[in-house]
Amino acid sequence: MIRFENVTKRLGGRNVLENLSFEIGEGEIFAIVGPSGTGKSVTLKHMVRLLTPTSGSVWIDGTEVSAL
């Protein structure tokens, strides 16, 4: 399970993600689509811990990875 709780990421003086919340359950298929510059890659980088949120939290399998 992957859960984003009110994730905001500020880069270069602007909010790339703002209060993003969603949950992906085990076995679910989830797609992130949108035009360039809307935060798709930034969202994925939070999932693999290449970035940490400015505020909010990211949980994977019950562990808050944004706090590690």
C-alpha positions as CSV (number, residue, x, y, z in Angstrom):
1,M,0.0,0.0,0.0
2,I,1.2,3.5,-0.8
3,R,-0.4,6.5,0.8
4,F,0.3,10.2,0.4
5,E,-1.2,12.5,3.1
6,N,-1.3,16.2,2.3
7,V,2.0,16.2,0.5
8,T,3.4,19.6,-0.5
9,K,6.7,20.0,-2.3
10,R,8.2,23.4,-2.9
11,L,11.0,23.7,-5.5
12,G,12.5,26.8,-6.9
13,G,10.1,29.1,-5.1
14,R,6.9,27.4,-6.3
15,N,4.7,24.5,-5.1
16,V,5.1,21.6,-7.5
17,L,2.8,19.5,-5.3
18,E,0.2,21.0,-3.1
19,N,-1.8,19.0,-0.5
20,L,-1.6,15.8,-2.6
21,S,-3.5,12.9,-1.0
22,F,-4.2,9.5,-2.4
23,E,-3.9,5.8,-1.5
24,I,-3.0,2.8,-3.7
25,G,-4.0,-0.5,-2.3
26,E,-2.1,-3.8,-2.8
27,G,-2.9,-5.2,-6.2
28,E,-4.4,-2.0,-7.6
29,I,-3.2,-0.4,-10.8
30,F,-2.7,3.4,-10.6
31,A,-1.7,5.8,-13.4
32,I,-0.3,9.3,-13.1
33,V,-1.0,11.3,-16.2
34,G,-0.8,15.0,-17.1
35,P,1.1,17.6,-19.1
36,S,4.7,18.5,-18.6
37,G,5.5,20.3,-15.4
38,T,2.5,19.1,-13.3
39,G,4.5,17.0,-10.7
40,K,4.3,13.5,-12.1
41,S,8.1,12.8,-11.7
42,V,8.2,14.6,-8.4
43,T,5.4,12.4,-7.1
44,L,7.3,9.2,-8.2
45,K,10.6,10.5,-6.6
46,H,8.8,10.8,-3.3
47,M,7.8,7.1,-3.5
48,V,11.4,6.0,-4.0
49,R,12.8,8.5,-1.4
50,L,14.8,10.6,-3.9
51,L,12.8,13.6,-2.5
52,T,11.2,14.3,0.8
53,P,8.0,16.5,1.2
54,T,8.2,20.1,2.3
55,S,5.1,19.1,4.4
56,G,2.9,16.0,4.6
57,S,3.8,12.4,4.7
58,V,4.4,9.4,2.4
59,W,3.6,5.9,3.7
60,I,4.6,2.6,2.1
61,D,3.4,-0.7,3.6
62,G,2.7,1.0,6.9
63,T,6.1,2.8,7.2
64,E,6.3,6.6,6.9
65,V,9.2,6.8,4.4
66,S,9.1,10.6,4.4
67,A,10.4,10.5,8.0
68,L,13.3,8.1,7.4
